[in-house]
């Protein structure tokens, strides 16, 4: 389909970035997993803030795959990205509820903007673009691209925010107070 052909490079770059960032997020989470969090209910807060970041990166990767597939018409792919948009709005509402319920961290305005408002807006844009695809295809395609970039940059912000939070609010693992045995000596 010629309308999507001009977007191939964009989605290859954006999709590759999202895939790399998913891998990097897992590496970072693995590296900080052994450090206990100061305070209680930290596991719920971690899931509230870290999991959506992976979901947003995964959505960008999914959109990139959908937009580079060889579709014969726009209706099928528009229905799929519309479904992703509707599910994303619902997921954003669930995230907002989880942010309100967790007690390990008191969210500030920036948290609400980057963890709820921007993702919900990006997902809503996907749903609206799906409805507009048959009558305003060019604008709909720019809407999809805008949503993908918004989710990608929101994920980058949230990943960075999460890492810095964990670096400054996690305690290093306690050192073993027992004497360590030197296997090379007889004592």
ZASETOR-355893 format. One line per 4 residues: number of its first residue (from 0); their letters; for each residue z, y, x of C-alpha. Coordinates in steps of 0.001 Angstrom, whole numbers. Layout:
N
NUM	a	Z/Y/X | ... .
***
This chain:
187
0	xxxx	0/0/0 | -1143/3236/1623 | 1719/5384/287 | 4266/3409/2311 .
4	xxxx	2074/2985/5399 | 2925/6453/6695 | 6623/5579/6647 | 6471/2468/8883 .
8	xxxx	7641/4154/12099 | 10418/6029/10311 | 11882/2843/8853 | 11472/883/12076 .
12	xxxx	13506/3543/13895 | 16116/3964/11144 | 16435/219/10513 | 16777/-567/14213 .
16	xxxx	19441/2102/14534 | 21366/687/11583 | 21179/-2848/12991 | 22395/-1718/16404 .
20	xxxx	25232/277/14848 | 26357/-2745/12804 | 26621/-4732/16026 | 28435/-1922/17802 .
24	xxxx	30892/-1584/14908 | 31767/-5280/15192 | 32272/-4961/18951 | 34588/-1971/18541 .
28	xxxx	36590/-3651/15768 | 36952/-6743/17937 | 38197/-4689/20887 | 40877/-2902/18872 .
32	xxxx	41886/-5909/16768 | 44625/-6968/19178 | 46449/-3660/19008 | 49022/-3373/16211 .
36	xxxx	48831/-390/13883 | 51810/1907/13611 | 53055/1824/10018 | 52703/-467/7053 .
40	xxxx	49855/-1447/4731 | 47410/-877/7563 | 45206/-3864/6714 | 44363/-2410/3301 .
44	xxxx	43561/978/4837 | 41388/-692/7471 | 39393/-2502/4799 | 39185/679/2736 .
48	xxxx	37615/2656/5558 | 35861/143/7859 | 34115/-2176/5404 | 32143/561/3602 .
52	xxxx	30778/1731/6950 | 29261/-1709/7535 | 27953/-1742/3946 | 26261/1656/4419 .
56	xxxx	24649/539/7693 | 23585/-2697/5980 | 22069/-728/3108 | 19986/1310/5556 .
60	xxxx	18831/-1917/7200 | 17972/-3389/3769 | 16068/-256/2724 | 14147/-345/5993 .
64	xxxx	13147/-3929/5340 | 12146/-3176/1764 | 10128/-126/2729 | 8182/-1899/5491 .
68	xxxx	7335/-5024/3483 | 3699/-5326/2378 | 4114/-4548/-1332 | 1063/-4572/-3599 .
72	xxxx	2487/-1816/-5814 | 5361/614/-5987 | 7026/-724/-9157 | 8612/-3796/-7556 .
76	xxxx	10074/-2012/-4561 | 11176/937/-6713 | 13086/-1444/-8975 | 14821/-2947/-5930 .
80	xxxx	15799/360/-4350 | 16930/1557/-7785 | 19170/-1504/-8078 | 20558/-800/-4599 .
84	xxxx	21251/2770/-5716 | 23089/1768/-8898 | 25145/-873/-7067 | 25910/1679/-4349 .
88	xxxx	27229/4199/-6867 | 29492/1519/-8363 | 30620/521/-4862 | 31357/4182/-4045 .
92	xxxx	33582/4410/-7115 | 35436/1275/-5967 | 35883/2856/-2529 | 37340/6009/-4121 .
96	xxxx	39799/3878/-6063 | 40760/2009/-2905 | 41244/5267/-985 | 43623/6476/-3684 .
100	xxxx	45587/3197/-3708 | 46094/2630/1 | 49318/4095/1380 | 48907/3769/5162 .
104	xxxx	46964/6988/5507 | 46821/10141/3409 | 43138/11123/3046 | 42091/14704/3637 .
108	xxxx	39067/16530/2181 | 36811/15348/5019 | 37668/11732/4148 | 36720/12255/508 .
112	xxxx	33448/13900/1496 | 32350/11265/4015 | 33777/8169/2338 | 32959/8993/-1267 .
116	xxxx	30893/12115/-2021 | 28087/11709/529 | 27597/7951/49 | 27749/8254/-3758 .
120	xxxx	25191/11070/-3622 | 22899/9044/-1344 | 23094/6011/-3639 | 22532/8172/-6744 .
124	xxxx	19477/9659/-5032 | 18120/6131/-4568 | 18536/5430/-8275 | 16897/8725/-9289 .
128	xxxx	14034/8202/-6814 | 13366/4798/-8359 | 12982/6401/-11774 | 10678/9083/-10333 .
132	xxxx	8560/6711/-8218 | 5735/6256/-10713 | 5278/9951/-11499 | 6326/11684/-8245 .
136	xxxx	5826/9097/-5509 | 5752/11492/-2558 | 9029/13144/-3574 | 10583/9750/-4328 .
140	xxxx	9698/8492/-837 | 11321/11558/724 | 14357/10902/-1494 | 14617/7354/-140 .
144	xxxx	14292/8621/3435 | 16950/11263/2810 | 19284/8637/1352 | 18746/6325/4320 .
148	xxxx	19464/9110/6808 | 22493/10294/4833 | 23960/6778/4816 | 23158/6307/8514 .
152	xxxx	24796/9574/9600 | 27708/9090/7205 | 28253/5653/8748 | 28129/7118/12254 .
156	xxxx	30697/9758/11297 | 32957/7223/9601 | 32735/4757/12486 | 33636/7494/14970 .
160	xxxx	36435/8730/12724 | 37801/5194/12394 | 37682/4520/16113 | 39450/7755/16991 .
164	xxxx	42082/7081/14332 | 42753/3623/15767 | 42813/4849/19352 | 45443/7470/18563 .
168	xxxx	47468/5520/15971 | 47617/2017/17388 | 50194/895/19870 | 49141/-1061/22943 .
172	xxxx	50189/-4725/22784 | 53758/-5250/23969 | 54013/-6569/27488 | 55644/-9940/27866 .
176	xxxx	59139/-9172/29217 | 59463/-12559/30906 | 58548/-12796/34565 | 55054/-14007/35105 .
180	xxxx	54627/-17064/37248 | 52413/-16793/40277 | 50630/-20102/40398 | 50017/-19734/44152 .
184	xxx	53700/-19685/45134 | 56434/-22297/45105 | 59032/-20156/43480 .
***
